[in-house]
Amino acid sequence: MRIETFARLLDTHGADPVCWPPASAAAARALLASSEEARALHRRALALASALDESLPGPDAETLARMRARLARAVAAAPLPEPPRAAPGGWLRPCAGWLRPLWPAGCGALVTLALCLLWLNLAPAPTAQPWLGAPPLLAMLELPE
């Protein structure tokens, strides 16, 4: 990891390594252990975070208690959720949703199959060819003696 990337990581996610994305946390920790410039940037980010934490007012206990009571009343007054019902079609509904884009191609294949079956049933039966029987075919074969 380069120092510019580490500085951007500190600006984006803060100085706490727990808040860093797992994909870049290992590289950031390695850079932090090996680079004095990275440690200076980390100290500066820690100082900024602590200054911001000190500048914010603490939560008022009375306001916090009122918020908790109001939330508890809202949760108690909320209706219970309906139990899930079996959807009509059961397991077929998710399959139908997945197969919906294939519907036009499936209809085309079904029509093609129906036309082939119709053609095979309505076509005249082939006539017997005299030269296609077993004796003429055996006569054409050259058998070793």
N, C-alpha and C positions, 0 to 999 in steps of 0.2 A: 504494500500500500504506500502511495506517495503522501507527502506531508500535506499537499493541497487537498487530497481526498479525505485525509484525516480531519483537516480543518472544516471541510464541508460536512463531515459526519458529526462533528461537535456542534456546528451551527444548526444542523437539522434535528438531531436526536438528543442533544444535551451531553453533559459530562458524565452521567451515570452509565457505566458499561452495561447494566441490565437493560437499558432502553435501546441499546444499539441493535441493529438487525443481525440475526445470527450469521448471515452470509458474510458479513464484513467484520464481525466482532473479533474473530481470532486474529485476523491480519492487523486490526487496530491495536489489539493488546500487544502483539509482537512489536509493532512500531513504537508503541508507548514504552516498552521495556528497553528498546535499543536506541531511541533518539531523544536527545536532550531538548531539541526544538519541539517535539511532540509532547514531552512532559510539560514544557512551558505553556504550550497551547492548552493542555488539559488543566493546568493550575489556573490559568486565566478563565477558562470555562467554569471551573468549580467556584471561583470567586464571584463570577457573574451570577451563577445559580443561587449561591447563598445570599447575595445582595438582593436578588429578586424575592427570595423567600422571606427575608427580613422586612422588606418594604410592604408586603401584603399584610392587611390586617387579619388577626386571628378570628376564627368563627365565634360569633356571639352565642353563648349557651342557650339563652332564651329563644332566639330566632331559630336555632337548630332544633330545639324541642318542639316549637310550633310547626316546623316543616315536617318533622317525623310524625307528629300527631295527625297532621293533614294527610300525609301519605298513607298512614295506617287506616284513616277513615275512608279514603278513596279505594284502597284495596278491599276493605271489608264491604263496601257498598257495590263493588263491581260484581256483575253476574258471573256465575261459574261458566267455564267454557263447555260447549256441547261436546259430548263424547264423539269420537270419529265414527261415522257410519260407513258401512261398506258401500262403495260407489257402485251404481249399476254397471254391470259389465265386468266387475271384479278385476282380475289380472289382465283382462283384455284391453281395458282403457289405456294403461301406459303403452302397451304394444301398439294400439291404434294411433296414438299420438306420434310414436316413433316411425310408424309406417306411412303416415299421412303424406309425406313428400313423394313416396313411391306409388301412390294411388294411380296417377295417369299411366305410368309405365305398366303397372299390373293390369289395368283395364285393357291396354293395348295388347299385352301378351295373352290375355284371356280371349279377346276377339280373334287374334291370330290362331290360337289353338282351336277355337270353335270353327273357323273357316277351314282349317286343315282337316278336321274330322268330317265336316260336311263334304269336302271335296273327295276324301277317301271313300265315303259311303255312296256318293252319287256317281263316281267315275265308273265307267264300264269295266267289267272284269277282264283281265288280260287273256288273250287267246293263246292256246297251246301252240307252241312252235315245234314242228316235227324234228327239226335238227337239234333241239335242246334236250331230247330224251337221254336216258342212260346208255342205250346201246351205241348211238352215234358218238357220244362223249368218250366211251371206253374204246371205241375204234380209233379215235384221234390220239389217244395216249400211246406213247411208245413205251412198251414194257420191256425191261431187260430180260434176256432169255437165259 
